[in-house]
Amino acid sequence: MQAVTTRTLFTVTSTASGATETIAGACHRWRFRPHFHAGDELVQILAGRARLRLPDTCREVAAGDIVRVPAGVIHRFEPADGSGWAFRSRFVPAATRSMSIDEPLRKLRTRVRALLRGRSSLHTDVAAIAQACAVSAGHLARAFRRETGTSLHNFHVLLALHRAKALLREGVPIVVAALDAGFYDQAHLNREFVRTFGMTPAAFRAGWAAIGQLTAGCSRSSAR
């Protein structure tokens, strides 16, 4: 099922292994904030050229290229020139892989994630989080950015966005999802959602609502 915004088309399809999300973007100077996905992202560049930034590298991609961004990896796409670029992204279950992360950094990241998820607002108190992790605020900020490629606050917002996504998939009203995830209001969620994913919360929710209706309809037909 499809949900359309000004420049993107969001689709949810039902497969044997579950529902699959796809988003296609028309030619535009797309510049997404650093973000991550729960599953692997398969990105096909349909037109133009873009730049993919990862925590430890940067590469240019062009029309015809297909790249796989592993689940959980902070990344961003941005225009490589002024002509814009078009894409299609499909999200699939994460592939099994070994992570080459130092054990102290792994523990620190896990602790920080838990502390951020426990906060009821998007006020990122770096000093308090650092104290809870028994490190200085400066060390925490530097170590976290070095490992993930983004700031603590941006990561905090990303966790809230994924919380909102989970609620929207369940059909929760957008304003309720926004407040539950820690955003100030629906408009705040809308701005951050578009900046990060290239579509509105309404488009995302509509895509999942449509596939839910289709599945329910099939279930009723089978029961007859």
C-alpha positions as CSV (number, residue, x, y, z in Angstrom):
1,M,0.0,0.0,0.0
2,Q,1.2,3.5,-0.8
3,A,1.4,6.9,0.9
4,V,2.5,9.9,-1.1
5,T,4.2,13.1,0.0
6,T,5.4,16.0,-2.2
7,R,8.5,14.3,-3.4
8,T,8.4,10.7,-1.9
9,L,6.3,7.6,-2.2
10,F,6.2,5.4,0.8
11,T,5.1,1.8,0.3
12,V,4.5,-1.1,2.6
13,T,4.1,-4.6,1.0
14,S,3.3,-7.9,2.6
15,T,5.8,-10.7,2.0
16,A,6.3,-14.3,3.2
17,S,8.8,-13.0,5.7
18,G,6.7,-10.1,6.9
19,A,6.0,-6.5,5.8
20,T,8.6,-4.6,3.8
21,E,9.0,-0.8,3.7
22,T,10.1,1.0,0.6
23,I,10.5,4.7,0.0
24,A,11.2,6.3,-3.4
25,G,12.4,9.9,-3.7
26,A,12.0,12.0,-6.9
27,C,14.9,14.0,-8.1
28,H,15.7,16.6,-5.4
29,R,18.6,17.9,-3.5
30,W,18.0,15.4,-0.7
31,R,20.1,16.0,2.5
32,F,19.1,13.8,5.4
33,R,20.2,14.2,9.0
34,P,22.6,11.5,10.3
35,H,20.3,8.6,11.2
36,F,20.0,4.8,11.4
37,H,17.5,2.1,10.7
38,A,16.4,-1.0,12.6
39,G,17.0,-3.1,9.4
40,D,19.5,-3.0,6.6
41,E,18.8,-0.3,4.0
42,L,19.2,-1.2,0.3
43,V,19.6,2.1,-1.6
44,Q,19.3,2.2,-5.3
45,I,20.4,5.5,-6.9
46,L,17.9,6.2,-9.8
47,A,19.3,9.5,-11.1
48,G,22.0,12.0,-10.3
49,R,24.9,11.7,-7.8
50,A,24.9,11.7,-4.0
51,R,27.4,11.4,-1.2
52,L,27.1,8.7,1.5
53,R,28.7,9.6,4.9
54,L,29.4,6.8,7.4
55,P,31.1,7.1,10.8
56,D,34.5,6.3,9.4
57,T,34.3,6.9,5.6
58,C,32.6,8.9,2.8
59,R,31.9,7.7,-0.7
60,E,30.1,9.1,-3.8
61,V,27.3,7.1,-5.4
62,A,25.7,7.7,-8.8
63,A,22.8,6.5,-10.9
64,G,22.8,2.8,-11.2
65,D,24.6,2.2,-8.0
66,I,23.1,0.0,-5.2
67,V,24.5,0.3,-1.7
68,R,23.6,-1.6,1.5
69,V,23.7,0.3,4.8
70,P,23.9,-2.1,7.8
71,A,21.2,-1.8,10.5
72,G,22.1,0.5,13.4
73,V,24.9,2.3,11.5
74,I,24.6,6.1,11.7
75,H,24.8,7.5,8.1
76,R,23.5,10.3,6.0
77,F,23.0,11.0,2.3
78,E,23.6,14.4,0.8
79,P,23.8,15.9,-2.7
80,A,27.1,15.6,-4.5
81,D,26.3,18.6,-6.7
82,G,23.6,21.0,-7.5
83,S,21.5,18.9,-9.8
84,G,19.8,16.7,-7.2
85,W,19.4,12.9,-7.1
86,A,16.6,10.3,-7.0
87,F,16.6,7.1,-5.0
88,R,14.6,4.0,-3.9
89,S,15.3,2.5,-0.5
90,R,14.1,-0.9,0.7
91,F,14.4,-2.0,4.3
92,V,15.1,-5.7,5.0
93,P,15.9,-7.7,8.1
94,A,19.4,-7.1,9.4
95,A,22.1,-9.5,8.2
96,T,24.1,-11.4,10.9
97,R,27.5,-9.8,11.3
98,S,30.2,-9.4,13.9
99,M,30.7,-5.8,15.1
100,S,34.3,-4.6,15.5
101,I,33.6,-2.4,18.5
102,D,35.9,-2.3,21.6
103,E,34.2,-3.8,24.6
104,P,34.4,-0.6,26.7
105,L,32.8,1.4,23.9
106,R,30.1,-1.3,23.5
107,K,29.2,-1.1,27.2
108,L,29.2,2.7,27.1
109,R,26.9,2.8,24.1
110,T,24.5,0.3,25.7
111,R,24.4,2.3,28.9
112,V,23.9,5.6,27.1
113,R,21.1,4.1,25.0
114,A,19.3,2.9,28.1
115,L,19.6,6.2,29.9
116,L,18.3,8.2,26.8
117,R,15.4,5.8,26.4
118,G,14.5,6.4,30.0
119,R,14.1,10.1,29.6
120,S,10.6,11.5,29.3
121,S,11.6,14.5,27.1
122,L,14.2,15.4,24.5
123,H,16.3,17.4,26.9
124,T,19.6,15.6,26.6
125,D,21.4,16.2,29.9
126,V,24.9,15.2,28.9
127,A,26.4,16.0,32.3
128,A,23.9,13.8,34.1
129,I,24.3,11.0,31.6
130,A,28.1,11.2,31.9
131,Q,27.9,11.1,35.7
132,A,25.7,7.9,35.4
133,C,28.3,6.4,33.2
134,A,31.2,7.4,35.5
135,V,33.0,9.4,32.9
136,S,33.4,13.2,32.2
137,A,31.0,14.9,29.9
138,G,33.7,15.8,27.5
139,H,35.0,12.2,27.3
140,L,31.5,10.9,26.8
141,A,30.7,13.4,24.0
142,R,34.0,12.7,22.2
143,A,33.8,8.9,22.6
144,F,30.2,8.7,21.5
145,R,30.8,10.9,18.4
146,R,33.9,8.9,17.5
147,E,32.1,5.6,17.6
148,T,28.7,6.6,16.1
149,G,29.5,9.6,13.9
150,T,26.9,11.8,15.6
151,S,26.2,13.7,18.8
152,L,24.4,12.5,21.9
153,H,21.5,14.8,21.3
154,N,21.0,13.7,17.7
155,F,21.1,10.1,18.8
156,H,18.5,10.9,21.5
157,V,16.2,12.4,18.8
158,L,16.7,9.3,16.6
159,L,15.7,7.0,19.5
160,A,12.6,9.1,19.9
161,L,11.8,8.9,16.2
162,H,12.1,5.1,16.2
163,R,9.8,5.0,19.3
164,A,7.3,7.2,17.4
165,K,7.6,4.9,14.3
166,A,6.7,1.9,16.4
167,L,3.6,3.6,17.7
168,L,2.5,4.8,14.3
169,R,2.9,1.2,12.9
170,E,0.3,0.2,15.5
171,G,-2.1,2.9,14.4
172,V,-1.6,5.2,17.4
173,P,-2.8,8.8,16.6
174,I,0.1,11.0,15.5
175,V,-0.2,13.5,18.4
176,V,-0.2,10.7,20.9
177,A,2.8,9.1,19.3
178,A,4.6,12.5,19.4
179,L,4.0,13.1,23.1
180,D,4.7,9.5,24.1
181,A,8.0,9.6,22.3
182,G,9.1,12.8,24.0
183,F,8.4,15.4,21.3
184,Y,6.9,18.8,22.3
185,D,3.9,18.4,20.0
186,Q,2.8,16.9,16.7
187,A,4.5,19.7,14.7
188,H,7.8,19.0,16.4
189,L,7.6,15.3,15.5
190,N,6.6,16.3,11.9
191,R,9.6,18.5,11.4
192,E,12.1,15.9,12.8
193,F,10.4,13.0,10.9
194,V,10.6,14.8,7.5
195,R,14.2,16.0,8.1
196,T,15.3,12.4,9.0
197,F,13.2,10.1,6.8
198,G,12.0,12.4,3.9
199,M,8.3,11.8,4.6
200,T,5.7,12.9,7.1
201,P,4.5,10.8,10.1
202,A,1.0,10.9,8.4
203,A,2.4,9.3,5.2
204,F,4.3,6.6,7.3
205,R,1.2,5.9,9.4
206,A,-1.1,5.7,6.3
207,G,1.2,3.2,4.6
208,W,1.0,0.9,7.6
209,A,-2.7,1.5,8.1
210,A,-3.3,0.5,4.5
211,I,-1.4,-2.8,4.7
212,G,-3.2,-3.5,8.0
213,Q,-6.6,-3.1,6.3
214,L,-5.5,-5.3,3.4
215,T,-4.3,-8.0,5.8
216,A,-7.5,-7.8,7.8
217,G,-9.5,-8.1,4.6
218,C,-7.6,-11.2,3.5
219,S,-8.2,-12.7,6.9
220,R,-11.9,-12.2,6.7
221,S,-12.1,-13.6,3.2
222,S,-10.2,-16.7,4.3
223,A,-12.6,-17.2,7.2
224,R,-15.6,-17.3,5.0
